[in-house]
Amino acid sequence: MSDGVRQAGILVGTTAPCVLASRADTVDTKLNSIAEAVMSVK
């Protein structure tokens, strides 16, 4: 991983946002995934 790179993961194409989180993910990655899912809701 590079310094300054932010990561997030969600499933695309579902009827509701679905966050992909791993137990090994950092708190920042989990928070970014949730924020990305919230921003994807129309």
PDB file of N, H, CA, C and O in Angstrom:
ATOM      1  N   MET A   1       0.839  -1.171   0.000  1.00  0.00           N
ATOM      2  CA  MET A   1       0.000   0.000   0.000  1.00  0.00           C
ATOM      3  C   MET A   1       0.885   1.236   0.000  1.00  0.00           C
ATOM      4  O   MET A   1       1.946   1.255   0.624  1.00  0.00           O
ATOM      5  N   SER A   2       0.441   2.260  -0.702  1.00  0.00           N
ATOM      6  H   SER A   2      -0.421   2.245  -1.209  1.00  0.00           H
ATOM      7  CA  SER A   2       1.188   3.510  -0.773  1.00  0.00           C
ATOM      8  C   SER A   2       0.743   4.465   0.319  1.00  0.00           C
ATOM      9  O   SER A   2      -0.401   4.410   0.770  1.00  0.00           O
ATOM     10  N   ASP A   3       1.630   5.327   0.737  1.00  0.00           N
ATOM     11  H   ASP A   3       2.559   5.371   0.371  1.00  0.00           H
ATOM     12  CA  ASP A   3       1.270   6.339   1.730  1.00  0.00           C
ATOM     13  C   ASP A   3       0.268   7.308   1.130  1.00  0.00           C
ATOM     14  O   ASP A   3       0.395   7.703  -0.030  1.00  0.00           O
ATOM     15  N   GLY A   4      -0.724   7.691   1.914  1.00  0.00           N
ATOM     16  H   GLY A   4      -0.828   7.371   2.856  1.00  0.00           H
ATOM     17  CA  GLY A   4      -1.712   8.670   1.468  1.00  0.00           C
ATOM     18  C   GLY A   4      -2.859   8.092   0.668  1.00  0.00           C
ATOM     19  O   GLY A   4      -3.761   8.834   0.278  1.00  0.00           O
ATOM     20  N   VAL A   5      -2.858   6.796   0.408  1.00  0.00           N
ATOM     21  H   VAL A   5      -2.125   6.193   0.725  1.00  0.00           H
ATOM     22  CA  VAL A   5      -3.927   6.171  -0.360  1.00  0.00           C
ATOM     23  C   VAL A   5      -5.031   5.739   0.598  1.00  0.00           C
ATOM     24  O   VAL A   5      -4.765   5.076   1.601  1.00  0.00           O
ATOM     25  N   ARG A   6      -6.270   6.116   0.286  1.00  0.00           N
ATOM     26  H   ARG A   6      -6.486   6.654  -0.528  1.00  0.00           H
ATOM     27  CA  ARG A   6      -7.418   5.737   1.104  1.00  0.00           C
ATOM     28  C   ARG A   6      -8.135   4.589   0.425  1.00  0.00           C
ATOM     29  O   ARG A   6      -8.292   4.588  -0.796  1.00  0.00           O
ATOM     30  N   GLN A   7      -8.571   3.613   1.204  1.00  0.00           N
ATOM     31  H   GLN A   7      -8.444   3.613   2.196  1.00  0.00           H
ATOM     32  CA  GLN A   7      -9.253   2.453   0.652  1.00  0.00           C
ATOM     33  C   GLN A   7     -10.680   2.384   1.168  1.00  0.00           C
ATOM     34  O   GLN A   7     -10.996   2.892   2.245  1.00  0.00           O
ATOM     35  N   ALA A   8     -11.546   1.739   0.369  1.00  0.00           N
ATOM     36  H   ALA A   8     -11.290   1.326  -0.505  1.00  0.00           H
ATOM     37  CA  ALA A   8     -12.928   1.484   0.766  1.00  0.00           C
ATOM     38  C   ALA A   8     -13.446   0.357  -0.106  1.00  0.00           C
ATOM     39  O   ALA A   8     -12.902   0.085  -1.176  1.00  0.00           O
ATOM     40  N   GLY A   9     -14.501  -0.295   0.357  1.00  0.00           N
ATOM     41  H   GLY A   9     -14.943  -0.074   1.227  1.00  0.00           H
ATOM     42  CA  GLY A   9     -15.074  -1.367  -0.439  1.00  0.00           C
ATOM     43  C   GLY A   9     -16.569  -1.496  -0.234  1.00  0.00           C
ATOM     44  O   GLY A   9     -17.040  -1.595   0.899  1.00  0.00           O
ATOM     45  N   ILE A  10     -17.324  -1.496  -1.338  1.00  0.00           N
ATOM     46  H   ILE A  10     -16.941  -1.417  -2.259  1.00  0.00           H
ATOM     47  CA  ILE A  10     -18.755  -1.750  -1.291  1.00  0.00           C
ATOM     48  C   ILE A  10     -19.119  -2.599  -2.500  1.00  0.00           C
ATOM     49  O   ILE A  10     -18.393  -2.621  -3.494  1.00  0.00           O
ATOM     50  N   LEU A  11     -20.243  -3.295  -2.411  1.00  0.00           N
ATOM     51  H   LEU A  11     -20.832  -3.277  -1.603  1.00  0.00           H
ATOM     52  CA  LEU A  11     -20.761  -4.029  -3.559  1.00  0.00           C
ATOM     53  C   LEU A  11     -21.542  -3.069  -4.442  1.00  0.00           C
ATOM     54  O   LEU A  11     -22.282  -2.221  -3.944  1.00  0.00           O
ATOM     55  N   VAL A  12     -21.381  -3.201  -5.732  1.00  0.00           N
ATOM     56  H   VAL A  12     -20.780  -3.891  -6.137  1.00  0.00           H
ATOM     57  CA  VAL A  12     -22.073  -2.347  -6.687  1.00  0.00           C
ATOM     58  C   VAL A  12     -23.154  -3.166  -7.387  1.00  0.00           C
ATOM     59  O   VAL A  12     -22.956  -4.345  -7.680  1.00  0.00           O
ATOM     60  N   GLY A  13     -24.303  -2.531  -7.655  1.00  0.00           N
ATOM     61  H   GLY A  13     -24.464  -1.573  -7.417  1.00  0.00           H
ATOM     62  CA  GLY A  13     -25.371  -3.207  -8.373  1.00  0.00           C
ATOM     63  C   GLY A  13     -26.408  -3.849  -7.472  1.00  0.00           C
ATOM     64  O   GLY A  13     -27.304  -4.542  -7.955  1.00  0.00           O
ATOM     65  N   THR A  14     -26.299  -3.630  -6.173  1.00  0.00           N
ATOM     66  H   THR A  14     -25.571  -3.067  -5.781  1.00  0.00           H
ATOM     67  CA  THR A  14     -27.286  -4.175  -5.248  1.00  0.00           C
ATOM     68  C   THR A  14     -28.405  -3.158  -5.048  1.00  0.00           C
ATOM     69  O   THR A  14     -28.247  -1.983  -5.383  1.00  0.00           O
ATOM     70  N   THR A  15     -29.541  -3.609  -4.500  1.00  0.00           N
ATOM     71  H   THR A  15     -29.669  -4.563  -4.228  1.00  0.00           H
ATOM     72  CA  THR A  15     -30.654  -2.680  -4.288  1.00  0.00           C
ATOM     73  C   THR A  15     -30.415  -1.778  -3.077  1.00  0.00           C
ATOM     74  O   THR A  15     -31.042  -0.725  -2.956  1.00  0.00           O
ATOM     75  N   ALA A  16     -29.532  -2.175  -2.198  1.00  0.00           N
ATOM     76  H   ALA A  16     -29.022  -3.030  -2.296  1.00  0.00           H
ATOM     77  CA  ALA A  16     -29.157  -1.363  -1.041  1.00  0.00           C
ATOM     78  C   ALA A  16     -27.635  -1.389  -0.920  1.00  0.00           C
ATOM     79  O   ALA A  16     -26.997  -2.366  -1.313  1.00  0.00           O
ATOM     80  N   PRO A  17     -27.050  -0.315  -0.375  1.00  0.00           N
ATOM     81  CA  PRO A  17     -25.592  -0.309  -0.206  1.00  0.00           C
ATOM     82  C   PRO A  17     -25.141  -1.471   0.674  1.00  0.00           C
ATOM     83  O   PRO A  17     -25.747  -1.754   1.707  1.00  0.00           O
ATOM     84  N   CYS A  18     -24.086  -2.128   0.258  1.00  0.00           N
ATOM     85  H   CYS A  18     -23.594  -1.898  -0.582  1.00  0.00           H
ATOM     86  CA  CYS A  18     -23.558  -3.273   1.002  1.00  0.00           C
ATOM     87  C   CYS A  18     -22.068  -3.046   1.215  1.00  0.00           C
ATOM     88  O   CYS A  18     -21.283  -3.073   0.268  1.00  0.00           O
ATOM     89  N   VAL A  19     -21.691  -2.823   2.464  1.00  0.00           N
ATOM     90  H   VAL A  19     -22.329  -2.801   3.234  1.00  0.00           H
ATOM     91  CA  VAL A  19     -20.296  -2.532   2.807  1.00  0.00           C
ATOM     92  C   VAL A  19     -19.527  -3.836   2.954  1.00  0.00           C
ATOM     93  O   VAL A  19     -19.993  -4.775   3.599  1.00  0.00           O
ATOM     94  N   LEU A  20     -18.351  -3.883   2.353  1.00  0.00           N
ATOM     95  H   LEU A  20     -17.972  -3.120   1.829  1.00  0.00           H
ATOM     96  CA  LEU A  20     -17.457  -5.034   2.498  1.00  0.00           C
ATOM     97  C   LEU A  20     -16.374  -4.668   3.502  1.00  0.00           C
ATOM     98  O   LEU A  20     -15.503  -3.846   3.216  1.00  0.00           O
ATOM     99  N   ALA A  21     -16.430  -5.272   4.659  1.00  0.00           N
ATOM    100  H   ALA A  21     -17.137  -5.940   4.891  1.00  0.00           H
ATOM    101  CA  ALA A  21     -15.430  -4.982   5.684  1.00  0.00           C
ATOM    102  C   ALA A  21     -14.811  -6.294   6.166  1.00  0.00           C
ATOM    103  O   ALA A  21     -15.489  -7.312   6.305  1.00  0.00           O
ATOM    104  N   SER A  22     -13.540  -6.236   6.407  1.00  0.00           N
ATOM    105  H   SER A  22     -12.989  -5.409   6.294  1.00  0.00           H
ATOM    106  CA  SER A  22     -12.804  -7.384   6.921  1.00  0.00           C
ATOM    107  C   SER A  22     -12.359  -7.088   8.348  1.00  0.00           C
ATOM    108  O   SER A  22     -12.163  -5.930   8.716  1.00  0.00           O
ATOM    109  N   ARG A  23     -12.206  -8.114   9.130  1.00  0.00           N
ATOM    110  H   ARG A  23     -12.365  -9.055   8.831  1.00  0.00           H
ATOM    111  CA  ARG A  23     -11.690  -7.907  10.484  1.00  0.00           C
ATOM    112  C   ARG A  23     -10.284  -7.319  10.448  1.00  0.00           C
ATOM    113  O   ARG A  23      -9.856  -6.662  11.397  1.00  0.00           O
ATOM    114  N   ALA A  24      -9.573  -7.552   9.362  1.00  0.00           N
ATOM    115  H   ALA A  24      -9.920  -8.085   8.590  1.00  0.00           H
ATOM    116  CA  ALA A  24      -8.207  -7.054   9.242  1.00  0.00           C
ATOM    117  C   ALA A  24      -8.139  -5.606   8.748  1.00  0.00           C
ATOM    118  O   ALA A  24      -7.069  -4.999   8.766  1.00  0.00           O
ATOM    119  N   ASP A  25      -9.266  -5.051   8.311  1.00  0.00           N
ATOM    120  H   ASP A  25     -10.136  -5.544   8.297  1.00  0.00           H
ATOM    121  CA  ASP A  25      -9.281  -3.666   7.842  1.00  0.00           C
ATOM    122  C   ASP A  25      -9.013  -2.705   8.993  1.00  0.00           C
ATOM    123  O   ASP A  25      -9.361  -2.968  10.145  1.00  0.00           O
ATOM    124  N   THR A  26      -8.389  -1.594   8.652  1.00  0.00           N
ATOM    125  H   THR A  26      -8.106  -1.381   7.717  1.00  0.00           H
ATOM    126  CA  THR A  26      -8.172  -0.554   9.660  1.00  0.00           C
ATOM    127  C   THR A  26      -9.478   0.193   9.898  1.00  0.00           C
ATOM    128  O   THR A  26     -10.428   0.080   9.123  1.00  0.00           O
ATOM    129  N   VAL A  27      -9.507   0.948  10.972  1.00  0.00           N
ATOM    130  H   VAL A  27      -8.736   1.039  11.602  1.00  0.00           H
ATOM    131  CA  VAL A  27     -10.687   1.760  11.280  1.00  0.00           C
ATOM    132  C   VAL A  27     -10.939   2.752  10.142  1.00  0.00           C
ATOM    133  O   VAL A  27     -12.090   2.986   9.772  1.00  0.00           O
ATOM    134  N   ASP A  28      -9.884   3.330   9.593  1.00  0.00           N
ATOM    135  H   ASP A  28      -8.950   3.139   9.894  1.00  0.00           H
ATOM    136  CA  ASP A  28     -10.034   4.277   8.483  1.00  0.00           C
ATOM    137  C   ASP A  28     -10.681   3.623   7.270  1.00  0.00           C
ATOM    138  O   ASP A  28     -11.556   4.221   6.644  1.00  0.00           O
ATOM    139  N   THR A  29     -10.269   2.416   6.929  1.00  0.00           N
ATOM    140  H   THR A  29      -9.558   1.930   7.437  1.00  0.00           H
ATOM    141  CA  THR A  29     -10.839   1.709   5.787  1.00  0.00           C
ATOM    142  C   THR A  29     -12.318   1.411   6.015  1.00  0.00           C
ATOM    143  O   THR A  29     -13.135   1.573   5.109  1.00  0.00           O
ATOM    144  N   LYS A  30     -12.657   0.978   7.220  1.00  0.00           N
ATOM    145  H   LYS A  30     -11.993   0.846   7.956  1.00  0.00           H
ATOM    146  CA  LYS A  30     -14.056   0.699   7.536  1.00  0.00           C
ATOM    147  C   LYS A  30     -14.891   1.969   7.453  1.00  0.00           C
ATOM    148  O   LYS A  30     -15.989   1.952   6.898  1.00  0.00           O
ATOM    149  N   LEU A  31     -14.384   3.063   7.997  1.00  0.00           N
ATOM    150  H   LEU A  31     -13.491   3.076   8.448  1.00  0.00           H
ATOM    151  CA  LEU A  31     -15.102   4.338   7.957  1.00  0.00           C
ATOM    152  C   LEU A  31     -15.263   4.822   6.520  1.00  0.00           C
ATOM    153  O   LEU A  31     -16.330   5.314   6.152  1.00  0.00           O
ATOM    154  N   ASN A  32     -14.221   4.691   5.705  1.00  0.00           N
ATOM    155  H   ASN A  32     -13.354   4.292   6.003  1.00  0.00           H
ATOM    156  CA  ASN A  32     -14.308   5.095   4.297  1.00  0.00           C
ATOM    157  C   ASN A  32     -15.333   4.250   3.549  1.00  0.00           C
ATOM    158  O   ASN A  32     -16.040   4.776   2.689  1.00  0.00           O
ATOM    159  N   SER A  33     -15.432   2.977   3.845  1.00  0.00           N
ATOM    160  H   SER A  33     -14.858   2.550   4.543  1.00  0.00           H
ATOM    161  CA  SER A  33     -16.414   2.110   3.202  1.00  0.00           C
ATOM    162  C   SER A  33     -17.829   2.543   3.555  1.00  0.00           C
ATOM    163  O   SER A  33     -18.704   2.586   2.691  1.00  0.00           O
ATOM    164  N   ILE A  34     -18.051   2.863   4.820  1.00  0.00           N
ATOM    165  H   ILE A  34     -17.340   2.828   5.522  1.00  0.00           H
ATOM    166  CA  ILE A  34     -19.379   3.320   5.243  1.00  0.00           C
ATOM    167  C   ILE A  34     -19.708   4.647   4.588  1.00  0.00           C
ATOM    168  O   ILE A  34     -20.829   4.840   4.115  1.00  0.00           O
ATOM    169  N   ALA A  35     -18.752   5.567   4.550  1.00  0.00           N
ATOM    170  H   ALA A  35     -17.842   5.411   4.934  1.00  0.00           H
ATOM    171  CA  ALA A  35     -18.975   6.873   3.929  1.00  0.00           C
ATOM    172  C   ALA A  35     -19.265   6.722   2.436  1.00  0.00           C
ATOM    173  O   ALA A  35     -20.138   7.409   1.906  1.00  0.00           O
ATOM    174  N   GLU A  36     -18.555   5.846   1.766  1.00  0.00           N
ATOM    175  H   GLU A  36     -17.846   5.288   2.197  1.00  0.00           H
ATOM    176  CA  GLU A  36     -18.798   5.606   0.343  1.00  0.00           C
ATOM    177  C   GLU A  36     -20.203   5.052   0.115  1.00  0.00           C
ATOM    178  O   GLU A  36     -20.881   5.450  -0.832  1.00  0.00           O
ATOM    179  N   ALA A  37     -20.636   4.145   0.970  1.00  0.00           N
ATOM    180  H   ALA A  37     -20.084   3.822   1.739  1.00  0.00           H
ATOM    181  CA  ALA A  37     -21.981   3.571   0.851  1.00  0.00           C
ATOM    182  C   ALA A  37     -23.040   4.645   1.080  1.00  0.00           C
ATOM    183  O   ALA A  37     -24.043   4.684   0.366  1.00  0.00           O
ATOM    184  N   VAL A  38     -22.835   5.504   2.051  1.00  0.00           N
ATOM    185  H   VAL A  38     -22.021   5.472   2.631  1.00  0.00           H
ATOM    186  CA  VAL A  38     -23.798   6.577   2.329  1.00  0.00           C
ATOM    187  C   VAL A  38     -23.875   7.536   1.143  1.00  0.00           C
ATOM    188  O   VAL A  38     -24.963   7.978   0.772  1.00  0.00           O
ATOM    189  N   MET A  39     -22.738   7.857   0.554  1.00  0.00           N
ATOM    190  H   MET A  39     -21.854   7.499   0.856  1.00  0.00           H
ATOM    191  CA  MET A  39     -22.733   8.796  -0.582  1.00  0.00           C
ATOM    192  C   MET A  39     -23.331   8.178  -1.837  1.00  0.00           C
ATOM    193  O   MET A  39     -23.739   8.907  -2.742  1.00  0.00           O
ATOM    194  N   SER A  40     -23.394   6.853  -1.914  1.00  0.00           N
ATOM    195  H   SER A  40     -23.063   6.261  -1.179  1.00  0.00           H
ATOM    196  CA  SER A  40     -23.932   6.199  -3.110  1.00  0.00           C
ATOM    197  C   SER A  40     -25.455   6.130  -3.104  1.00  0.00           C
ATOM    198  O   SER A  40     -26.058   5.816  -4.130  1.00  0.00           O
ATOM    199  N   VAL A  41     -26.092   6.420  -1.956  1.00  0.00           N
ATOM    200  H   VAL A  41     -25.601   6.675  -1.123  1.00  0.00           H
ATOM    201  CA  VAL A  41     -27.560   6.361  -1.855  1.00  0.00           C
ATOM    202  C   VAL A  41     -28.145   7.590  -2.549  1.00  0.00           C
ATOM    203  O   VAL A  41     -27.705   8.720  -2.340  1.00  0.00           O
ATOM    204  N   LYS A  42     -29.136   7.332  -3.367  1.00  0.00           N
ATOM    205  H   LYS A  42     -29.494   6.414  -3.537  1.00  0.00           H
ATOM    206  CA  LYS A  42     -29.765   8.455  -4.097  1.00  0.00           C
ATOM    207  C   LYS A  42     -31.051   8.852  -3.426  1.00  0.00           C
ATOM    208  O   LYS A  42     -31.728   9.772  -3.883  1.00  0.00           O
TER     209      LYS A  42
END
